[in-house]
Amino acid sequence: MFNLSLNNWEKISGNNTAKEITQQPGVWKKQFQHFSKYFSEINTFIQQILEQHSRVRVIMTGAGTSAFIGDILLPILRKEHKGKLYFESIATTDIVSNPDNYFIKDEPTILVSFARSGNSPESIATVNLGKQTIENFYQINITCNELGSLSEDTRDDPDSLTILLPAETHDKGFAMTSSFTTMMLTAYLMFTSNGKNSENQIKHLITCGNSMINNIGDIVDDILNVDLERLVYLGSGAFGQLAHEAALKMLELSAGKIVAMHESSLGFRHGPKSVLNNNTIIIMFFSSDSYTRKYDFDMLEELISEDVKVVVIQENEDKEVEKLATWSVALHEENKFDSELYLSLLFIVFAQTLALKKSVQLGITPDNPSPDGIVNRVVQGVKIYPKELV
């Protein structure tokens, strides 16, 4: 895996994380097959809610990486849905501390919770606050843990639906990898108008995913031959949100030794560009949209003119981009995806792999990069306070 043997991964305590990154195409296939069997049940649950209300808020929520799922999906789903469903992405960490800012009593709401363990205190508190505050409150839990509180507590609730992911997505490693991508894919398939008929796109996704995993080891190693102190991920639209998760993976797996940031391609000029020094690498998630891509390309030209090292990740080969970029990764496929969601799943595999290999290079144990307990796989130390009804 990624130019290291299984035995070597075990020696450096990175076996779980490496396995969970490489298993993703297979898990996506497994989850799509599972999802297809239960599509009618899922669709019926949502349609019954829509029949009762003229407008329904859909709040996608989670903490950390789980919150970023909603952030990435938001522009994609809002573009697709112009009707009765109104999508929002609000982290549980925002809702719990300020529920009155986000929950509206008389607005029917579906809370879509993303949770690897289903035991994060903020996730549980958000559900309780929703039940306490909103008159018509519904839940969809997308979780990797059958025994988690989110799954257990809603088992017999007719206004709740729990979608369990394959057991192997309940990552044993510290960093969320296969859990993140599979939850995001599941939510997209649930709400996209073409979810049931996505088989060809999923096949293409799996082919590209396997190709990415099998072929990026050398370029990742080449990038890491550079003295890297600071890393910035840039993207536009959904890719700008994906950049947040990509940066967090490096921050987590390097135990904070690499300064990792994210920004939109246009937003980077407005202050964050101050981070640049001789040991900075920029990674750009290039849009496939011809209009948006112009802004990505302008930033690439600007950075290269300033002698900044830039990696471009893109769907299709582009000779003009490849001529400029320090490194370029393309999917090398003629067929195009019909949604940025699928590209997001592939682009993040690159970011996960880069973070994993940098962790190893720094002498950190990827499966547990914070053995001192400063951060934990399931968050600890959170106090939840009761909220009085106003």
Phi, psi and omega in degrees: 000121177051048175069017174229145179283162177302321180298319179293321178297321179294321181297325183261015178055047177233008186298316182296312182295316179299316180296319184289334173286313185288337182281353191301313179303319178294323179290322177300318179297315181297317181291323178296319178297319178294315182299319183300326180291330186250013183300317182298318179296317180295314181296320179297318179302314181290317182295324178296325176291316182295329179292337183269344188222147180283335180210137182229128173282139172242108180259113175272131189216161179169183179237141179062231180304322180297327177290326183292337177303311179296321180300320180288318182289333188306304181295331180290313183285326177296326178294325182279327188254119177243009188254233191281339179270127177242115188269140173220156175234115182224123182293147176300328181293336173277318182296314185298320182279338182217060186299327182292341178283341190236325182269131181243122189306313188260018175253112178306133189223133168257118176267115178261107183262127174258128185205123174291303183271330186075013183240005180295133184301325180290326179296315180294318180295323179298317177299314181297321178293323177296314178298323183286329191258320192261131184294313179248091188245127180233157182228141164234117180257122175249108191219158181260356188235108180299331184263007179288160182299321180300319179287313183295318188287343183246013187303321184249019182267116182293342179265013181230147176227128178247128178248113181269136177269164177308144186303328183290348176281350176281075190313134173277332177291162180297311186281139175284123179231280180293331176297315181299306186292324184285325174296319181294317178299316181298314180296321179296313180298328181292321188254344178289148181291344184247022186302317184290334186251035184264014188302316181294321178295321179293319177300316178296319178300314182295317178300313181292324179296314178296320178296317179301311183296322183283342191240355185267354184304315184292317182291325176297315178298322180294318178300320184281359170286344178277144177290103187254122175246325185227140182227132179233128174259133179235147176191168180241148180064228180299328180291333174294326176284323176300327179301329179297312179294320180299317179294320180297322179301317179293318180299315181294307188284343174266005182053037177079003182284338174254125175287114183241128182233167174220154177194165173282159181299319178282325184289341186298329181290338189271053176112308183301339180298346178299343182290342187297132167216188184291346182246032178254138171242136175256133174243122183251126171272104186279132177289149174268350178286127187298326179287308182298324184300332179299321180288322175298317183294320178301318179293320177301312179301316181297314182295317180296323179295340180260014177063032175270140178279127186230133171255130176249128174250124185214165183287308184239153179299140178221109186300323181294319178292314182297329179293327182272314189295147176292318174224148179221135177236122177235156182285344177057039179236140179285322180289138181256151176278151181266004178211145175293344179300313182296321177294323178300320179297324181281317181298323183290334176300321177298313182296320178298316182293317178300316180295319179298311182292326177292323177302314179296316181300326181278357181078022180264150177272107188301325182291338177212077185287352180232067183295343178280355175081014177299319170234153186229158181302313170249124189304143179234162174086010181270126173262130177254127183255144178294145180247124179278139176291137179268000000 
